[in-house]
């Protein structure tokens, strides 16, 4: 079963762009959702997480936020690759 990755971003976020570029470089497919277009969904997620940090990624039934769950694009890629192994 293929695990879908969703990345919540906004167009003015430079770190969002960096993360997306790294995922593309590593051939990791993802669905991008601009938080300004999915406001209700994003509000629910940020309320559940207790923070509204971008980019937030959803995969493997969990949410991952920078500074809380990953510290660099490389760290995030490692988490995703380990998750895909299981």
PyMOL Python script that loads the backbone (N, CA, C, O; Angstrom):
from pymol import cmd

cmd.read_pdbstr("""\
ATOM      1  N   UNK A   1       0.834  -1.184   0.000  1.00  0.00           N
ATOM      2  CA  UNK A   1       0.000   0.000   0.000  1.00  0.00           C
ATOM      3  C   UNK A   1       0.878   1.246   0.000  1.00  0.00           C
ATOM      4  O   UNK A   1       1.773   1.380   0.834  1.00  0.00           O
ATOM      5  N   UNK A   2       0.625   2.144  -0.922  1.00  0.00           N
ATOM      6  CA  UNK A   2       1.398   3.366  -1.041  1.00  0.00           C
ATOM      7  C   UNK A   2       0.891   4.397  -0.032  1.00  0.00           C
ATOM      8  O   UNK A   2      -0.312   4.633   0.082  1.00  0.00           O
ATOM      9  N   UNK A   3       1.825   5.004   0.696  1.00  0.00           N
ATOM     10  CA  UNK A   3       1.460   6.001   1.690  1.00  0.00           C
ATOM     11  C   UNK A   3       1.458   7.377   1.035  1.00  0.00           C
ATOM     12  O   UNK A   3       2.446   7.790   0.427  1.00  0.00           O
ATOM     13  N   UNK A   4       0.335   8.082   1.167  1.00  0.00           N
ATOM     14  CA  UNK A   4       0.233   9.415   0.591  1.00  0.00           C
ATOM     15  C   UNK A   4       0.777  10.452   1.562  1.00  0.00           C
ATOM     16  O   UNK A   4       0.527  10.388   2.765  1.00  0.00           O
ATOM     17  N   UNK A   5       1.519  11.402   1.022  1.00  0.00           N
ATOM     18  CA  UNK A   5       2.069  12.495   1.809  1.00  0.00           C
ATOM     19  C   UNK A   5       1.371  13.772   1.389  1.00  0.00           C
ATOM     20  O   UNK A   5       1.298  14.084   0.200  1.00  0.00           O
ATOM     21  N   UNK A   6       0.864  14.504   2.351  1.00  0.00           N
ATOM     22  CA  UNK A   6       0.254  15.807   2.106  1.00  0.00           C
ATOM     23  C   UNK A   6       1.112  16.844   2.793  1.00  0.00           C
ATOM     24  O   UNK A   6       1.500  16.677   3.949  1.00  0.00           O
ATOM     25  N   UNK A   7       1.412  17.926   2.074  1.00  0.00           N
ATOM     26  CA  UNK A   7       2.186  19.011   2.649  1.00  0.00           C
ATOM     27  C   UNK A   7       1.327  20.277   2.644  1.00  0.00           C
ATOM     28  O   UNK A   7       0.829  20.709   1.604  1.00  0.00           O
ATOM     29  N   UNK A   8       1.169  20.857   3.834  1.00  0.00           N
ATOM     30  CA  UNK A   8       0.410  22.089   4.004  1.00  0.00           C
ATOM     31  C   UNK A   8       1.389  23.256   3.938  1.00  0.00           C
ATOM     32  O   UNK A   8       2.360  23.308   4.693  1.00  0.00           O
ATOM     33  N   UNK A   9       1.125  24.195   3.023  1.00  0.00           N
ATOM     34  CA  UNK A   9       2.045  25.288   2.754  1.00  0.00           C
ATOM     35  C   UNK A   9       1.276  26.592   2.564  1.00  0.00           C
ATOM     36  O   UNK A   9       0.047  26.627   2.614  1.00  0.00           O
ATOM     37  N   UNK A  10       2.039  27.658   2.345  1.00  0.00           N
ATOM     38  CA  UNK A  10       1.483  28.870   1.753  1.00  0.00           C
ATOM     39  C   UNK A  10       2.519  29.412   0.787  1.00  0.00           C
ATOM     40  O   UNK A  10       3.702  29.089   0.889  1.00  0.00           O
ATOM     41  N   UNK A  11       2.081  30.226  -0.139  1.00  0.00           N
ATOM     42  CA  UNK A  11       2.986  30.628  -1.222  1.00  0.00           C
ATOM     43  C   UNK A  11       4.074  31.596  -0.797  1.00  0.00           C
ATOM     44  O   UNK A  11       5.013  31.807  -1.565  1.00  0.00           O
ATOM     45  N   UNK A  12       4.000  32.197   0.384  1.00  0.00           N
ATOM     46  CA  UNK A  12       5.039  33.130   0.830  1.00  0.00           C
ATOM     47  C   UNK A  12       6.048  32.487   1.774  1.00  0.00           C
ATOM     48  O   UNK A  12       6.934  33.174   2.284  1.00  0.00           O
ATOM     49  N   UNK A  13       5.933  31.198   2.014  1.00  0.00           N
ATOM     50  CA  UNK A  13       6.794  30.492   2.966  1.00  0.00           C
ATOM     51  C   UNK A  13       8.048  29.956   2.264  1.00  0.00           C
ATOM     52  O   UNK A  13       7.958  29.009   1.482  1.00  0.00           O
ATOM     53  N   UNK A  14       9.226  30.555   2.538  1.00  0.00           N
ATOM     54  CA  UNK A  14      10.440  30.072   1.878  1.00  0.00           C
ATOM     55  C   UNK A  14      10.839  28.658   2.316  1.00  0.00           C
ATOM     56  O   UNK A  14      11.384  27.899   1.515  1.00  0.00           O
ATOM     57  N   UNK A  15      10.575  28.295   3.582  1.00  0.00           N
ATOM     58  CA  UNK A  15      10.932  26.952   4.040  1.00  0.00           C
ATOM     59  C   UNK A  15      10.039  25.904   3.367  1.00  0.00           C
ATOM     60  O   UNK A  15      10.478  24.782   3.115  1.00  0.00           O
ATOM     61  N   UNK A  16       8.789  26.273   3.080  1.00  0.00           N
ATOM     62  CA  UNK A  16       7.895  25.371   2.350  1.00  0.00           C
ATOM     63  C   UNK A  16       8.496  25.045   0.991  1.00  0.00           C
ATOM     64  O   UNK A  16       8.503  23.890   0.567  1.00  0.00           O
ATOM     65  N   UNK A  17       9.000  26.069   0.314  1.00  0.00           N
ATOM     66  CA  UNK A  17       9.616  25.877  -0.997  1.00  0.00           C
ATOM     67  C   UNK A  17      10.835  24.964  -0.890  1.00  0.00           C
ATOM     68  O   UNK A  17      11.023  24.080  -1.725  1.00  0.00           O
ATOM     69  N   UNK A  18      11.656  25.171   0.123  1.00  0.00           N
ATOM     70  CA  UNK A  18      12.853  24.343   0.326  1.00  0.00           C
ATOM     71  C   UNK A  18      12.473  22.882   0.542  1.00  0.00           C
ATOM     72  O   UNK A  18      13.074  21.985  -0.050  1.00  0.00           O
ATOM     73  N   UNK A  19      11.480  22.648   1.385  1.00  0.00           N
ATOM     74  CA  UNK A  19      11.038  21.274   1.669  1.00  0.00           C
ATOM     75  C   UNK A  19      10.484  20.623   0.405  1.00  0.00           C
ATOM     76  O   UNK A  19      10.812  19.474   0.110  1.00  0.00           O
ATOM     77  N   UNK A  20       9.656  21.338  -0.338  1.00  0.00           N
ATOM     78  CA  UNK A  20       9.088  20.778  -1.576  1.00  0.00           C
ATOM     79  C   UNK A  20      10.195  20.433  -2.573  1.00  0.00           C
ATOM     80  O   UNK A  20      10.149  19.384  -3.216  1.00  0.00           O
ATOM     81  N   UNK A  21      11.182  21.308  -2.701  1.00  0.00           N
ATOM     82  CA  UNK A  21      12.299  21.041  -3.613  1.00  0.00           C
ATOM     83  C   UNK A  21      13.067  19.785  -3.189  1.00  0.00           C
ATOM     84  O   UNK A  21      13.453  18.977  -4.034  1.00  0.00           O
ATOM     85  N   UNK A  22      13.287  19.624  -1.888  1.00  0.00           N
ATOM     86  CA  UNK A  22      14.011  18.442  -1.390  1.00  0.00           C
ATOM     87  C   UNK A  22      13.205  17.166  -1.641  1.00  0.00           C
ATOM     88  O   UNK A  22      13.769  16.146  -2.038  1.00  0.00           O
ATOM     89  N   UNK A  23      11.908  17.216  -1.415  1.00  0.00           N
ATOM     90  CA  UNK A  23      11.071  16.047  -1.668  1.00  0.00           C
ATOM     91  C   UNK A  23      11.108  15.668  -3.148  1.00  0.00           C
ATOM     92  O   UNK A  23      11.206  14.488  -3.487  1.00  0.00           O
ATOM     93  N   UNK A  24      11.030  16.666  -4.025  1.00  0.00           N
ATOM     94  CA  UNK A  24      11.098  16.397  -5.466  1.00  0.00           C
ATOM     95  C   UNK A  24      12.452  15.809  -5.846  1.00  0.00           C
ATOM     96  O   UNK A  24      12.532  14.869  -6.638  1.00  0.00           O
ATOM     97  N   UNK A  25      13.514  16.373  -5.273  1.00  0.00           N
ATOM     98  CA  UNK A  25      14.880  15.892  -5.531  1.00  0.00           C
ATOM     99  C   UNK A  25      15.028  14.419  -5.139  1.00  0.00           C
ATOM    100  O   UNK A  25      15.747  13.662  -5.792  1.00  0.00           O
ATOM    101  N   UNK A  26      14.341  14.025  -4.066  1.00  0.00           N
ATOM    102  CA  UNK A  26      14.412  12.645  -3.569  1.00  0.00           C
ATOM    103  C   UNK A  26      13.344  11.744  -4.191  1.00  0.00           C
ATOM    104  O   UNK A  26      13.185  10.593  -3.784  1.00  0.00           O
ATOM    105  N   UNK A  27      12.607  12.273  -5.184  1.00  0.00           N
ATOM    106  CA  UNK A  27      11.533  11.527  -5.859  1.00  0.00           C
ATOM    107  C   UNK A  27      10.463  11.048  -4.887  1.00  0.00           C
ATOM    108  O   UNK A  27       9.957   9.932  -5.005  1.00  0.00           O
ATOM    109  N   UNK A  28      10.125  11.897  -3.934  1.00  0.00           N
ATOM    110  CA  UNK A  28       9.065  11.605  -2.981  1.00  0.00           C
ATOM    111  C   UNK A  28       7.827  12.380  -3.425  1.00  0.00           C
ATOM    112  O   UNK A  28       7.815  13.611  -3.413  1.00  0.00           O
ATOM    113  N   UNK A  29       6.795  11.650  -3.813  1.00  0.00           N
ATOM    114  CA  UNK A  29       5.561  12.273  -4.280  1.00  0.00           C
ATOM    115  C   UNK A  29       4.761  12.823  -3.116  1.00  0.00           C
ATOM    116  O   UNK A  29       4.748  12.253  -2.025  1.00  0.00           O
ATOM    117  N   UNK A  30       4.096  13.937  -3.365  1.00  0.00           N
ATOM    118  CA  UNK A  30       3.273  14.553  -2.331  1.00  0.00           C
ATOM    119  C   UNK A  30       2.143  15.337  -2.973  1.00  0.00           C
ATOM    120  O   UNK A  30       2.193  15.690  -4.151  1.00  0.00           O
ATOM    121  N   UNK A  31       1.129  15.597  -2.171  1.00  0.00           N
ATOM    122  CA  UNK A  31       0.013  16.452  -2.547  1.00  0.00           C
ATOM    123  C   UNK A  31       0.184  17.737  -1.752  1.00  0.00           C
ATOM    124  O   UNK A  31       0.337  17.694  -0.531  1.00  0.00           O
ATOM    125  N   UNK A  32       0.158  18.873  -2.428  1.00  0.00           N
ATOM    126  CA  UNK A  32       0.315  20.154  -1.751  1.00  0.00           C
ATOM    127  C   UNK A  32      -1.044  20.792  -1.518  1.00  0.00           C
ATOM    128  O   UNK A  32      -1.901  20.807  -2.402  1.00  0.00           O
ATOM    129  N   UNK A  33      -1.230  21.323  -0.302  1.00  0.00           N
ATOM    130  CA  UNK A  33      -2.451  22.054   0.021  1.00  0.00           C
ATOM    131  C   UNK A  33      -2.064  23.416   0.583  1.00  0.00           C
ATOM    132  O   UNK A  33      -1.387  23.511   1.607  1.00  0.00           O
ATOM    133  N   UNK A  34      -2.500  24.456  -0.094  1.00  0.00           N
ATOM    134  CA  UNK A  34      -2.271  25.826   0.359  1.00  0.00           C
ATOM    135  C   UNK A  34      -3.261  26.111   1.488  1.00  0.00           C
ATOM    136  O   UNK A  34      -4.472  25.997   1.302  1.00  0.00           O
ATOM    137  N   UNK A  35      -2.741  26.481   2.653  1.00  0.00           N
ATOM    138  CA  UNK A  35      -3.607  26.664   3.822  1.00  0.00           C
ATOM    139  C   UNK A  35      -4.632  27.784   3.632  1.00  0.00           C
ATOM    140  O   UNK A  35      -5.665  27.798   4.302  1.00  0.00           O
ATOM    141  N   UNK A  36      -4.352  28.721   2.722  1.00  0.00           N
ATOM    142  CA  UNK A  36      -5.322  29.792   2.463  1.00  0.00           C
ATOM    143  C   UNK A  36      -6.530  29.283   1.676  1.00  0.00           C
ATOM    144  O   UNK A  36      -7.563  29.950   1.619  1.00  0.00           O
ATOM    145  N   UNK A  37      -6.399  28.109   1.074  1.00  0.00           N
ATOM    146  CA  UNK A  37      -7.489  27.523   0.286  1.00  0.00           C
ATOM    147  C   UNK A  37      -8.218  26.407   1.018  1.00  0.00           C
ATOM    148  O   UNK A  37      -9.317  26.016   0.625  1.00  0.00           O
ATOM    149  N   UNK A  38      -7.606  25.894   2.086  1.00  0.00           N
ATOM    150  CA  UNK A  38      -8.228  24.830   2.888  1.00  0.00           C
ATOM    151  C   UNK A  38      -8.273  25.285   4.357  1.00  0.00           C
ATOM    152  O   UNK A  38      -7.839  24.569   5.259  1.00  0.00           O
ATOM    153  N   UNK A  39      -8.800  26.474   4.565  1.00  0.00           N
ATOM    154  CA  UNK A  39      -8.769  27.132   5.869  1.00  0.00           C
ATOM    155  C   UNK A  39      -9.375  26.280   6.977  1.00  0.00           C
ATOM    156  O   UNK A  39      -8.768  26.121   8.036  1.00  0.00           O
ATOM    157  N   UNK A  40     -10.537  25.743   6.750  1.00  0.00           N
ATOM    158  CA  UNK A  40     -11.202  24.938   7.784  1.00  0.00           C
ATOM    159  C   UNK A  40     -10.382  23.700   8.132  1.00  0.00           C
ATOM    160  O   UNK A  40     -10.198  23.378   9.306  1.00  0.00           O
ATOM    161  N   UNK A  41      -9.893  23.013   7.109  1.00  0.00           N
ATOM    162  CA  UNK A  41      -9.057  21.820   7.313  1.00  0.00           C
ATOM    163  C   UNK A  41      -7.790  22.195   8.090  1.00  0.00           C
ATOM    164  O   UNK A  41      -7.419  21.514   9.046  1.00  0.00           O
ATOM    165  N   UNK A  42      -7.127  23.284   7.673  1.00  0.00           N
ATOM    166  CA  UNK A  42      -5.897  23.719   8.333  1.00  0.00           C
ATOM    167  C   UNK A  42      -6.160  24.129   9.783  1.00  0.00           C
ATOM    168  O   UNK A  42      -5.365  23.812  10.668  1.00  0.00           O
ATOM    169  N   UNK A  43      -7.260  24.824  10.028  1.00  0.00           N
ATOM    170  CA  UNK A  43      -7.603  25.216  11.402  1.00  0.00           C
ATOM    171  C   UNK A  43      -7.781  23.991  12.292  1.00  0.00           C
ATOM    172  O   UNK A  43      -7.335  23.986  13.440  1.00  0.00           O
ATOM    173  N   UNK A  44      -8.419  22.971  11.777  1.00  0.00           N
ATOM    174  CA  UNK A  44      -8.602  21.722  12.540  1.00  0.00           C
ATOM    175  C   UNK A  44      -7.269  21.059  12.847  1.00  0.00           C
ATOM    176  O   UNK A  44      -7.044  20.588  13.962  1.00  0.00           O
ATOM    177  N   UNK A  45      -6.390  21.022  11.858  1.00  0.00           N
ATOM    178  CA  UNK A  45      -5.082  20.389  12.037  1.00  0.00           C
ATOM    179  C   UNK A  45      -4.244  21.165  13.043  1.00  0.00           C
ATOM    180  O   UNK A  45      -3.666  20.575  13.956  1.00  0.00           O
ATOM    181  N   UNK A  46      -4.172  22.477  12.885  1.00  0.00           N
ATOM    182  CA  UNK A  46      -3.339  23.276  13.790  1.00  0.00           C
ATOM    183  C   UNK A  46      -3.898  23.252  15.212  1.00  0.00           C
ATOM    184  O   UNK A  46      -3.134  23.302  16.176  1.00  0.00           O
ATOM    185  N   UNK A  47      -5.203  23.176  15.348  1.00  0.00           N
ATOM    186  CA  UNK A  47      -5.809  23.053  16.676  1.00  0.00           C
ATOM    187  C   UNK A  47      -5.461  21.702  17.301  1.00  0.00           C
ATOM    188  O   UNK A  47      -5.134  21.632  18.486  1.00  0.00           O
ATOM    189  N   UNK A  48      -5.530  20.646  16.518  1.00  0.00           N
ATOM    190  CA  UNK A  48      -5.181  19.304  16.989  1.00  0.00           C
ATOM    191  C   UNK A  48      -3.711  19.236  17.410  1.00  0.00           C
ATOM    192  O   UNK A  48      -3.378  18.639  18.434  1.00  0.00           O
ATOM    193  N   UNK A  49      -2.836  19.853  16.612  1.00  0.00           N
ATOM    194  CA  UNK A  49      -1.401  19.816  16.895  1.00  0.00           C
ATOM    195  C   UNK A  49      -0.991  20.782  18.002  1.00  0.00           C
ATOM    196  O   UNK A  49       0.009  20.562  18.685  1.00  0.00           O
ATOM    197  N   UNK A  50      -1.760  21.848  18.178  1.00  0.00           N
ATOM    198  CA  UNK A  50      -1.409  22.853  19.171  1.00  0.00           C
ATOM    199  C   UNK A  50      -0.434  23.895  18.639  1.00  0.00           C
ATOM    200  O   UNK A  50       0.005  24.774  19.382  1.00  0.00           O
ATOM    201  N   UNK A  51      -0.093  23.801  17.355  1.00  0.00           N
ATOM    202  CA  UNK A  51       0.768  24.787  16.699  1.00  0.00           C
ATOM    203  C   UNK A  51       0.309  24.946  15.246  1.00  0.00           C
ATOM    204  O   UNK A  51      -0.334  24.063  14.677  1.00  0.00           O
ATOM    205  N   UNK A  52       0.654  26.077  14.674  1.00  0.00           N
ATOM    206  CA  UNK A  52       0.316  26.335  13.271  1.00  0.00           C
ATOM    207  C   UNK A  52       1.600  26.635  12.521  1.00  0.00           C
ATOM    208  O   UNK A  52       1.810  27.752  12.047  1.00  0.00           O
ATOM    209  N   UNK A  53       2.447  25.638  12.418  1.00  0.00           N
ATOM    210  CA  UNK A  53       3.774  25.784  11.828  1.00  0.00           C
ATOM    211  C   UNK A  53       3.766  25.241  10.409  1.00  0.00           C
ATOM    212  O   UNK A  53       3.251  24.152  10.160  1.00  0.00           O
ATOM    213  N   UNK A  54       4.337  25.999   9.477  1.00  0.00           N
ATOM    214  CA  UNK A  54       4.439  25.549   8.089  1.00  0.00           C
ATOM    215  C   UNK A  54       5.895  25.333   7.719  1.00  0.00           C
ATOM    216  O   UNK A  54       6.775  26.034   8.218  1.00  0.00           O
ATOM    217  N   UNK A  55       6.151  24.382   6.863  1.00  0.00           N
ATOM    218  CA  UNK A  55       5.223  23.424   6.281  1.00  0.00           C
ATOM    219  C   UNK A  55       4.925  22.287   7.257  1.00  0.00           C
ATOM    220  O   UNK A  55       5.814  21.793   7.951  1.00  0.00           O
ATOM    221  N   UNK A  56       3.691  21.894   7.295  1.00  0.00           N
ATOM    222  CA  UNK A  56       3.298  20.717   8.068  1.00  0.00           C
ATOM    223  C   UNK A  56       3.014  19.607   7.073  1.00  0.00           C
ATOM    224  O   UNK A  56       2.378  19.826   6.042  1.00  0.00           O
ATOM    225  N   UNK A  57       3.489  18.422   7.392  1.00  0.00           N
ATOM    226  CA  UNK A  57       3.255  17.270   6.525  1.00  0.00           C
ATOM    227  C   UNK A  57       2.384  16.258   7.244  1.00  0.00           C
ATOM    228  O   UNK A  57       2.497  16.062   8.454  1.00  0.00           O
ATOM    229  N   UNK A  58       1.517  15.624   6.481  1.00  0.00           N
ATOM    230  CA  UNK A  58       0.670  14.559   7.006  1.00  0.00           C
ATOM    231  C   UNK A  58       0.995  13.291   6.234  1.00  0.00           C
ATOM    232  O   UNK A  58       0.915  13.255   5.007  1.00  0.00           O
ATOM    233  N   UNK A  59       1.363  12.256   6.973  1.00  0.00           N
ATOM    234  CA  UNK A  59       1.558  10.942   6.376  1.00  0.00           C
ATOM    235  C   UNK A  59       1.613   9.913   7.484  1.00  0.00           C
ATOM    236  O   UNK A  59       1.935  10.219   8.632  1.00  0.00           O
ATOM    237  N   UNK A  60       1.295   8.708   7.120  1.00  0.00           N
ATOM    238  CA  UNK A  60       1.310   7.601   8.066  1.00  0.00           C
ATOM    239  C   UNK A  60       0.433   7.890   9.289  1.00  0.00           C
ATOM    240  O   UNK A  60       0.761   7.499  10.409  1.00  0.00           O
ATOM    241  N   UNK A  61      -0.693   8.587   9.049  1.00  0.00           N
ATOM    242  CA  UNK A  61      -1.674   8.932  10.085  1.00  0.00           C
ATOM    243  C   UNK A  61      -1.103   9.833  11.181  1.00  0.00           C
ATOM    244  O   UNK A  61      -1.587   9.822  12.313  1.00  0.00           O
ATOM    245  N   UNK A  62      -0.070  10.614  10.841  1.00  0.00           N
ATOM    246  CA  UNK A  62       0.539  11.547  11.786  1.00  0.00           C
ATOM    247  C   UNK A  62       0.821  12.870  11.095  1.00  0.00           C
ATOM    248  O   UNK A  62       0.849  12.958   9.868  1.00  0.00           O
ATOM    249  N   UNK A  63       1.029  13.900  11.913  1.00  0.00           N
ATOM    250  CA  UNK A  63       1.407  15.220  11.409  1.00  0.00           C
ATOM    251  C   UNK A  63       2.831  15.519  11.854  1.00  0.00           C
ATOM    252  O   UNK A  63       3.229  15.196  12.974  1.00  0.00           O
ATOM    253  N   UNK A  64       3.592  16.141  10.959  1.00  0.00           N
ATOM    254  CA  UNK A  64       4.989  16.460  11.222  1.00  0.00           C
ATOM    255  C   UNK A  64       5.217  17.945  10.962  1.00  0.00           C
ATOM    256  O   UNK A  64       4.925  18.444   9.875  1.00  0.00           O
ATOM    257  N   UNK A  65       5.738  18.646  11.964  1.00  0.00           N
ATOM    258  CA  UNK A  65       5.977  20.083  11.860  1.00  0.00           C
ATOM    259  C   UNK A  65       7.456  20.378  12.081  1.00  0.00           C
ATOM    260  O   UNK A  65       8.111  19.703  12.874  1.00  0.00           O
ATOM    261  N   UNK A  66       7.988  21.389  11.378  1.00  0.00           N
ATOM    262  CA  UNK A  66       9.389  21.750  11.553  1.00  0.00           C
ATOM    263  C   UNK A  66       9.651  22.279  12.962  1.00  0.00           C
ATOM    264  O   UNK A  66       8.822  22.973  13.551  1.00  0.00           O
ATOM    265  N   UNK A  67      10.817  21.932  13.476  1.00  0.00           N
ATOM    266  CA  UNK A  67      11.183  22.376  14.815  1.00  0.00           C
ATOM    267  C   UNK A  67      10.619  21.498  15.917  1.00  0.00           C
ATOM    268  O   UNK A  67      11.132  21.487  17.036  1.00  0.00           O
ATOM    269  N   UNK A  68       9.577  20.774  15.603  1.00  0.00           N
ATOM    270  CA  UNK A  68       8.976  19.859  16.567  1.00  0.00           C
ATOM    271  C   UNK A  68       9.294  18.406  16.206  1.00  0.00           C
ATOM    272  O   UNK A  68       9.640  17.601  17.071  1.00  0.00           O
ATOM    273  N   UNK A  69       9.170  18.083  14.911  1.00  0.00           N
ATOM    274  CA  UNK A  69       9.335  16.700  14.467  1.00  0.00           C
ATOM    275  C   UNK A  69      10.519  16.493  13.519  1.00  0.00           C
ATOM    276  O   UNK A  69      11.051  15.388  13.414  1.00  0.00           O
ATOM    277  N   UNK A  70      10.915  17.537  12.847  1.00  0.00           N
ATOM    278  CA  UNK A  70      12.090  17.455  11.977  1.00  0.00           C
ATOM    279  C   UNK A  70      12.835  18.784  12.006  1.00  0.00           C
ATOM    280  O   UNK A  70      12.248  19.849  12.201  1.00  0.00           O
ATOM    281  N   UNK A  71      14.163  18.684  11.802  1.00  0.00           N
ATOM    282  CA  UNK A  71      15.026  19.857  11.966  1.00  0.00           C
ATOM    283  C   UNK A  71      15.679  20.325  10.681  1.00  0.00           C
ATOM    284  O   UNK A  71      16.333  21.368  10.657  1.00  0.00           O
ATOM    285  N   UNK A  72      15.509  19.567   9.622  1.00  0.00           N
ATOM    286  CA  UNK A  72      16.081  19.948   8.334  1.00  0.00           C
ATOM    287  C   UNK A  72      15.353  19.151   7.249  1.00  0.00           C
ATOM    288  O   UNK A  72      14.688  18.156   7.539  1.00  0.00           O
ATOM    289  N   UNK A  73      15.486  19.595   6.005  1.00  0.00           N
ATOM    290  CA  UNK A  73      14.889  18.806   4.921  1.00  0.00           C
ATOM    291  C   UNK A  73      15.431  17.377   4.883  1.00  0.00           C
ATOM    292  O   UNK A  73      14.689  16.434   4.608  1.00  0.00           O
ATOM    293  N   UNK A  74      16.716  17.224   5.158  1.00  0.00           N
ATOM    294  CA  UNK A  74      17.328  15.887   5.145  1.00  0.00           C
ATOM    295  C   UNK A  74      16.753  15.001   6.256  1.00  0.00           C
ATOM    296  O   UNK A  74      16.507  13.813   6.048  1.00  0.00           O
ATOM    297  N   UNK A  75      16.543  15.588   7.424  1.00  0.00           N
ATOM    298  CA  UNK A  75      15.959  14.845   8.539  1.00  0.00           C
ATOM    299  C   UNK A  75      14.548  14.373   8.174  1.00  0.00           C
ATOM    300  O   UNK A  75      14.178  13.231   8.447  1.00  0.00           O
ATOM    301  N   UNK A  76      13.770  15.257   7.560  1.00  0.00           N
ATOM    302  CA  UNK A  76      12.415  14.899   7.143  1.00  0.00           C
ATOM    303  C   UNK A  76      12.437  13.756   6.131  1.00  0.00           C
ATOM    304  O   UNK A  76      11.659  12.809   6.241  1.00  0.00           O
ATOM    305  N   UNK A  77      13.320  13.847   5.155  1.00  0.00           N
ATOM    306  CA  UNK A  77      13.430  12.782   4.142  1.00  0.00           C
ATOM    307  C   UNK A  77      13.759  11.454   4.815  1.00  0.00           C
ATOM    308  O   UNK A  77      13.205  10.419   4.445  1.00  0.00           O
ATOM    309  N   UNK A  78      14.653  11.473   5.797  1.00  0.00           N
ATOM    310  CA  UNK A  78      14.980  10.256   6.534  1.00  0.00           C
ATOM    311  C   UNK A  78      13.775   9.667   7.241  1.00  0.00           C
ATOM    312  O   UNK A  78      13.576   8.452   7.235  1.00  0.00           O
ATOM    313  N   UNK A  79      12.972  10.526   7.851  1.00  0.00           N
ATOM    314  CA  UNK A  79      11.747  10.070   8.536  1.00  0.00           C
ATOM    315  C   UNK A  79      10.795   9.426   7.526  1.00  0.00           C
ATOM    316  O   UNK A  79      10.242   8.354   7.774  1.00  0.00           O
ATOM    317  N   UNK A  80      10.620  10.080   6.411  1.00  0.00           N
ATOM    318  CA  UNK A  80       9.699   9.551   5.384  1.00  0.00           C
ATOM    319  C   UNK A  80      10.195   8.210   4.850  1.00  0.00           C
ATOM    320  O   UNK A  80       9.412   7.270   4.710  1.00  0.00           O
ATOM    321  N   UNK A  81      11.482   8.117   4.554  1.00  0.00           N
ATOM    322  CA  UNK A  81      12.015   6.868   4.020  1.00  0.00           C
ATOM    323  C   UNK A  81      11.917   5.730   5.035  1.00  0.00           C
ATOM    324  O   UNK A  81      11.624   4.596   4.657  1.00  0.00           O
ATOM    325  N   UNK A  82      12.155   6.009   6.298  1.00  0.00           N
ATOM    326  CA  UNK A  82      12.005   4.980   7.348  1.00  0.00           C
ATOM    327  C   UNK A  82      10.540   4.549   7.451  1.00  0.00           C
ATOM    328  O   UNK A  82      10.252   3.364   7.622  1.00  0.00           O
ATOM    329  N   UNK A  83       9.625   5.496   7.349  1.00  0.00           N
ATOM    330  CA  UNK A  83       8.200   5.194   7.425  1.00  0.00           C
ATOM    331  C   UNK A  83       7.770   4.305   6.264  1.00  0.00           C
ATOM    332  O   UNK A  83       6.961   3.394   6.441  1.00  0.00           O
ATOM    333  N   UNK A  84       8.308   4.566   5.089  1.00  0.00           N
ATOM    334  CA  UNK A  84       7.929   3.783   3.903  1.00  0.00           C
ATOM    335  C   UNK A  84       8.431   2.348   3.980  1.00  0.00           C
ATOM    336  O   UNK A  84       7.864   1.456   3.349  1.00  0.00           O
ATOM    337  N   UNK A  85       9.500   2.121   4.757  1.00  0.00           N
ATOM    338  CA  UNK A  85      10.023   0.762   4.914  1.00  0.00           C
ATOM    339  C   UNK A  85       9.075  -0.112   5.721  1.00  0.00           C
ATOM    340  O   UNK A  85       8.967  -1.314   5.479  1.00  0.00           O
ATOM    341  N   UNK A  86       8.394   0.495   6.675  1.00  0.00           N
ATOM    342  CA  UNK A  86       7.519  -0.303   7.553  1.00  0.00           C
ATOM    343  C   UNK A  86       6.167  -0.570   6.942  1.00  0.00           C
ATOM    344  O   UNK A  86       5.329  -1.226   7.562  1.00  0.00           O
TER     345      UNK A  86
END
""", "prot")
cmd.dss("prot")
cmd.show_as("cartoon", "prot")
cmd.util.cbc("prot")
cmd.orient("prot")
